[in-house]
Amino acid sequence: MEAPIDLKHKPIIVVNDYKQVEPYPESTDAMALSIGFAQWSTDVRELSDKDISVKIFRKGQDDQNSAWSRQSEEVPLYRILDMAIFTLLTFIGNHEEFPLKDLKIKVIDEENVKYIEQYFEQFKKYPGNNSLLLQIKELEILINKFNQKYDLP
């Protein structure tokens, strides 16, 4: 399914038919992904002043001909990266070792932290079928390419 271009979020680059690459296609409501002009910047006239955001376009599972779901999320790019950092720090388990950006991570349910670790460990058992480990590896490759392109250490 193609990302809509007639809504307030204005796609620039899209992943259409995201359901085909989603790890759980039989149960997803995510149909397309987009990077584009944020819906909260639609009134800004200068393109250089508009915010860029990522949007997940969703539809209900049972009614693919319906309108786009109001549960479609639009998230600023910095928040997407914070979520990725937060996720990886959670899997690593030692939040204090990485001082570049202090997200002020706080464990509020010490007893159930082990289930997050077990969730990750289950993917290590099935490396051939494992989209989570492949996604993390792909992030590593892309970060290295990003650093080369922008001449970062």
C-alpha positions in Angstrom: 0.0 0.0 0.0 1.3 3.4 -0.9 1.9 6.2 1.6 -0.7 9.0 1.1 0.5 12.3 -0.2 -2.7 14.2 0.5 -2.4 14.5 4.3 -0.7 17.2 6.4 2.5 15.1 6.7 4.2 15.5 3.3 6.3 12.5 2.4 9.6 13.0 0.6 11.0 9.5 0.8 8.7 6.5 1.4 8.7 2.7 2.1 5.5 1.6 0.4 4.0 -1.8 1.2 5.8 -1.9 4.5 3.7 -4.9 5.5 5.8 -7.0 3.1 9.0 -6.3 5.0 7.5 -6.1 8.5 8.7 -9.0 10.7 5.1 -9.8 11.6 3.1 -9.1 8.4 0.1 -11.2 9.3 -0.6 -9.0 12.3 0.6 -5.5 11.4 -1.4 -2.5 10.7 1.6 -0.5 9.5 1.3 -0.1 5.7 3.9 2.5 4.8 6.7 4.6 6.3 7.7 8.1 5.3 10.3 10.7 6.0 9.0 14.1 5.1 7.8 17.5 6.2 6.2 17.3 9.6 2.5 18.0 9.8 3.1 20.6 12.5 5.2 22.6 10.0 2.6 22.9 7.2 2.2 26.6 7.8 5.9 27.4 7.5 6.6 29.0 4.2 10.4 28.5 3.9 11.3 24.9 3.1 14.5 25.3 5.0 12.5 26.1 8.2 10.2 23.1 8.0 10.7 20.2 10.5 11.4 16.8 9.1 9.7 13.8 10.7 9.2 10.1 10.3 5.6 8.8 9.9 4.2 5.3 10.2 1.0 5.1 8.2 -1.5 2.6 9.7 -4.8 1.0 8.6 -7.0 -1.4 10.4 -6.3 -5.1 9.6 -9.9 -5.9 8.6 -10.6 -2.9 6.4 -7.8 -2.0 4.1 -10.1 0.3 2.1 -10.9 2.5 5.1 -9.3 5.8 5.9 -5.9 6.0 7.4 -5.9 5.3 11.1 -5.8 8.1 13.6 -3.2 6.0 15.4 -0.7 6.7 12.6 2.4 8.1 14.4 4.5 11.0 13.3 7.8 11.3 15.2 10.6 13.9 15.0 13.9 12.4 13.7 15.7 13.1 17.0 13.1 11.1 18.9 13.5 8.1 16.6 17.2 8.1 17.2 16.7 8.5 21.0 14.3 5.5 20.8 17.0 3.4 19.0 19.7 4.5 21.6 17.3 3.7 24.4 16.5 0.3 23.0 20.1 -0.7 22.5 21.1 0.6 25.9 18.3 -1.5 27.4 19.6 -4.6 25.7 23.2 -3.8 26.8 22.1 -3.2 30.3 24.6 -0.7 31.5 23.2 2.7 31.0 25.9 4.6 32.8 28.7 3.7 30.4 27.5 5.9 27.6 27.8 9.6 28.6 27.3 11.3 25.2 23.6 11.8 25.8 22.1 11.1 29.2 18.6 9.9 28.6 18.1 9.6 32.3 17.0 6.0 32.0 15.4 4.7 35.1 14.5 1.1 35.8 11.1 1.2 37.5 10.4 -2.6 37.6 13.7 -4.4 38.5 12.0 -7.7 38.8 10.9 -7.8 35.1 14.1 -6.5 33.5 15.1 -10.1 32.9 12.2 -10.5 30.4 13.7 -7.8 28.2 17.0 -9.6 28.2 15.2 -12.9 27.5 13.4 -11.3 24.6 16.7 -10.4 23.0 18.3 -13.7 23.9 15.5 -15.6 22.0 16.6 -14.0 18.8 20.2 -15.2 19.2 18.9 -18.8 19.1 17.5 -18.4 15.5 20.1 -16.3 13.6 18.7 -17.2 10.2 15.2 -16.0 11.0 16.2 -13.1 13.1 15.2 -9.7 11.9 16.1 -8.0 15.2 19.7 -9.0 15.1 19.9 -8.2 11.3 18.4 -4.8 12.0 21.0 -4.1 14.7 23.8 -5.2 12.3 22.3 -3.0 9.6 22.3 0.0 12.0 26.0 -0.6 12.7 26.8 -0.7 8.9 24.8 2.4 8.3 26.3 4.3 11.2 29.8 3.5 9.8 28.7 4.8 6.3 27.1 7.9 7.9 30.4 8.6 9.8 32.4 8.3 6.6 30.1 10.5 4.6 30.1 13.3 7.1 33.7 12.7 8.1 32.9 11.9 11.8 35.4 10.1 14.0 
